[in-house]
Amino acid sequence: MGLEELSLLKASEVMGSDVPVVDKDVSLQHVLELMERAGVDRAVLVEEGRIRGVLTLRDVIFKLGTVRTKQTVPSALHASSFASEPVVTAKPEEPLSRIARLMREGGFTSIPIVDPDGRPLGVVARWQLAKILSESPAASDVIVRDYMRTPPVSVNLQARILHVRQLIFQYDLSVIPVIDEGRFVGVVGIDEVARVFLKYYELHRGEPKRITPLKYVIVADAVTLRPPKVTPDASVAEAAHKMLESGYRAVIVEDAGKPVGVITGAELAKVLAPQA
């Protein structure tokens, strides 16, 4: 099946059902536990069965640590306070090309699929795009270097995690290469920052425990040392396979031992919905 044929697949044929669907008024802690159990980084929030918002780890690290939340534990916070609204959705009969275009143009990493009453049926996210492309002979002819995004910044092992968080939002990133003494050692990004933040908030419950303040946590405490990697001349199918195999949100493009690009769900969406 060629890329053009893939783009005509209906949303109902490719959507996944692993993203938790929960009431908007449950606690943030409960939603995070459901997400961890499902092995996903997002949840769909509903009100009386109809979609109200989408909560992602990116949303969580953006709002945790603000003046309003820094003295509060996740169990005392409502999930709806962290969700992205309004939600861009699609219908089950819409083609994959439109779903991918919505993701590309809106900078979304998933699109919920809803019925005519606005009730969620499933989600098309990077994992669904990766699965389709990893199994496509046509994607084996598409080269990574033509779609990868060049990392605009890097950090070293001594950089503060709060600085990484700032860079993620400043440059709209999922991951950032970690370079130490001129050597590429790993990556740090949304998942790593979220782990640090959530561990801190889990421990910070007013108990007499000695914990490191967030402002002193550094990249060395959170770095992922062996991210999935491909070369610039690898196929998009291989990159998609590496993403699925590792369960990591990005694949690093490495050339001569240096990170020269990254493939995320956003880049996979561009393959399925190229710029007109």
C-alpha positions in Angstrom: 0.0 0.0 0.0 1.5 3.3 -1.1 1.6 6.5 1.0 -1.3 8.0 -1.0 -3.4 4.9 -0.2 -2.4 5.0 3.4 -3.6 8.6 3.7 -7.1 7.5 2.6 -7.5 5.0 5.5 -10.4 6.0 7.7 -9.7 7.3 11.2 -11.8 4.4 12.5 -9.4 1.9 10.9 -6.3 3.3 12.6 -7.4 4.8 15.9 -6.2 3.3 19.2 -8.2 2.7 22.3 -5.4 2.6 24.9 -5.8 6.3 26.0 -7.8 6.5 29.3 -11.1 8.3 29.1 -12.0 9.9 32.5 -14.3 12.4 34.0 -12.9 15.9 34.0 -13.4 16.4 37.7 -11.2 13.5 38.9 -7.9 14.3 40.5 -4.7 14.8 38.5 -3.1 12.0 40.6 -5.8 9.6 39.5 -5.4 10.4 35.8 -1.6 10.2 36.0 -1.9 6.7 37.6 -4.2 5.6 34.8 -1.8 7.0 32.2 1.1 5.2 33.8 -0.9 1.9 33.9 -1.8 2.2 30.2 1.8 3.2 29.2 0.6 6.4 27.5 1.3 10.1 28.0 -2.2 11.5 27.7 -5.8 11.1 28.7 -9.2 12.2 27.3 -11.4 14.1 29.8 -15.1 14.0 29.4 -18.1 15.7 31.0 -21.4 13.7 30.9 -19.7 11.4 28.4 -18.8 14.2 25.9 -15.2 15.2 25.3 -14.1 18.2 27.2 -10.3 18.2 27.0 -7.1 16.3 26.5 -4.5 16.2 29.2 -0.8 15.4 28.3 2.4 15.2 30.2 3.4 18.4 28.4 0.4 20.1 29.9 1.3 18.8 33.3 4.9 20.0 33.3 3.8 23.4 31.9 1.5 24.0 34.9 3.1 22.2 37.8 5.4 24.4 39.7 3.4 27.6 39.1 2.6 29.8 42.0 -0.8 28.2 42.3 0.4 24.6 42.3 3.8 24.6 43.8 2.6 24.0 47.4 -0.1 21.5 46.3 0.1 17.8 45.7 -1.5 16.2 42.5 -4.2 14.4 44.5 -5.6 17.8 45.4 -5.7 19.2 41.9 -8.4 18.6 39.3 -7.4 17.1 36.0 -9.5 19.7 34.1 -7.2 22.5 35.4 -4.3 20.9 33.3 -6.1 19.9 30.1 -5.8 21.6 26.7 -9.1 23.2 25.6 -10.8 23.5 23.2 -10.1 20.1 21.7 -9.6 19.6 18.0 -11.4 16.3 17.0 -12.2 14.3 13.9 -15.0 11.9 12.9 -14.4 8.2 12.4 -15.0 8.3 8.6 -12.4 11.1 8.0 -9.3 10.1 6.1 -5.9 9.7 7.8 -4.5 12.5 5.6 -6.8 15.0 7.3 -5.9 13.7 10.8 -2.2 14.0 10.0 -2.8 17.5 8.6 -4.6 18.6 11.8 -1.6 17.3 13.8 0.9 19.0 11.6 -0.8 22.4 11.3 -1.9 22.6 14.9 1.2 21.1 16.5 -0.9 18.4 18.1 0.5 15.0 19.0 -2.9 13.3 18.9 -6.4 13.8 17.6 -9.4 12.3 19.4 -12.0 10.6 17.3 -15.6 11.3 18.3 -19.1 10.2 17.4 -21.7 12.8 16.3 -22.6 13.5 19.9 -19.0 14.3 20.8 -18.4 11.1 22.7 -14.8 9.8 22.3 -14.3 6.6 20.3 -10.5 6.5 20.2 -7.4 8.5 19.5 -5.0 8.7 16.6 -1.6 9.5 18.1 2.1 9.1 17.1 1.9 5.4 18.0 -0.8 4.8 15.4 1.2 6.7 12.8 4.4 4.8 13.7 2.7 1.5 13.4 1.2 2.3 10.0 4.5 3.6 8.6 6.7 0.8 10.1 4.6 -1.7 8.2 4.4 0.2 4.9 6.8 -0.8 2.0 6.3 2.7 0.7 7.7 4.3 3.9 10.8 2.2 3.3 11.5 4.5 0.3 11.1 7.7 2.3 14.4 9.0 3.8 14.7 10.3 7.3 16.9 13.3 6.4 14.0 14.7 4.3 11.7 14.9 7.3 13.9 15.1 10.4 13.9 18.3 12.5 17.3 19.7 13.4 17.6 20.2 17.2 17.8 24.0 17.8 19.6 23.5 21.2 21.4 21.0 23.3 22.2 20.9 27.0 25.0 19.4 29.2 24.7 17.1 32.2 25.0 20.0 34.6 22.1 21.9 33.2 19.2 22.4 35.5 16.0 20.5 34.8 14.0 23.7 35.1 16.1 25.1 32.3 15.2 22.1 30.2 11.6 22.7 30.9 12.0 26.3 29.7 13.7 25.2 26.5 10.9 22.6 25.8 8.3 25.4 25.7 10.5 28.1 24.1 11.4 25.9 21.1 8.3 23.6 21.1 10.5 20.5 21.7 9.8 16.9 22.8 13.4 16.0 23.4 16.8 17.8 23.7 20.2 16.2 23.0 22.6 16.0 25.9 26.2 16.8 24.9 28.9 16.4 27.6 32.5 17.4 26.8 31.7 17.3 23.1 30.2 13.8 23.3 26.6 12.9 22.7 25.5 11.0 25.8 21.7 10.9 25.6 18.5 12.9 25.6 16.3 14.7 28.1 12.7 15.9 27.3 9.1 15.8 28.3 9.2 12.3 29.8 12.3 12.9 31.8 11.1 16.3 33.1 7.7 14.8 34.0 9.4 12.0 36.0 11.4 14.5 38.0 8.4 16.8 38.7 6.0 14.0 39.6 8.6 12.3 41.9 9.2 15.7 43.6 5.4 16.3 44.1 4.9 12.7 45.3 7.5 13.2 48.0 6.6 16.8 48.8 3.5 16.1 50.9 4.5 18.0 54.0 6.4 15.0 55.4 9.7 15.4 57.2 11.8 14.0 54.3 14.9 15.5 52.9 14.4 16.0 49.2 16.3 18.0 46.6 14.5 21.3 45.6 13.5 21.3 42.0 15.8 24.2 41.2 18.8 22.1 42.1 17.9 18.9 40.0 20.2 18.6 37.0 20.1 16.7 33.7 22.5 14.1 35.0 19.7 13.0 37.4 17.3 12.4 34.6 19.0 11.8 31.3 18.0 8.9 29.1 21.3 7.4 28.0 20.3 5.1 25.2 17.5 6.6 23.1 16.5 4.9 19.9 18.7 6.1 17.0 18.9 6.0 13.2 21.2 7.5 10.6 20.1 10.3 8.2 19.9 7.8 5.3 17.7 5.4 7.2 14.1 5.0 6.1 11.1 6.5 7.9 9.8 2.9 8.2 12.9 2.0 10.2 12.6 5.2 12.4 8.9 4.4 13.0 9.8 0.8 13.9 12.5 2.0 16.4 9.9 4.4 18.0 7.5 1.5 18.5 10.2 -0.9 19.6 11.6 1.4 22.3 8.3 3.0 23.4 10.1 6.3 23.4 8.5 9.5 22.0 11.4 10.3 19.6 14.1 8.8 17.5 17.4 10.6 17.4 19.1 10.9 14.0 22.8 10.4 14.5 25.6 11.0 12.1 29.3 10.3 12.9 28.4 10.1 16.6 26.6 13.5 16.7 22.8 14.2 16.9 21.8 15.9 13.7 18.1 15.5 13.8 15.0 14.0 15.5 11.9 12.2 14.4 8.8 12.5 16.5 5.1 12.2 15.9 5.1 15.6 14.3 7.5 14.4 11.6 5.6 11.2 11.0 2.5 13.4 10.5 4.3 15.3 7.8 5.0 12.1 5.9 1.3 11.3 5.8 0.2 14.8 5.1 3.0 16.7 3.2 2.8 20.4 2.8 0.8 21.4 -0.3 
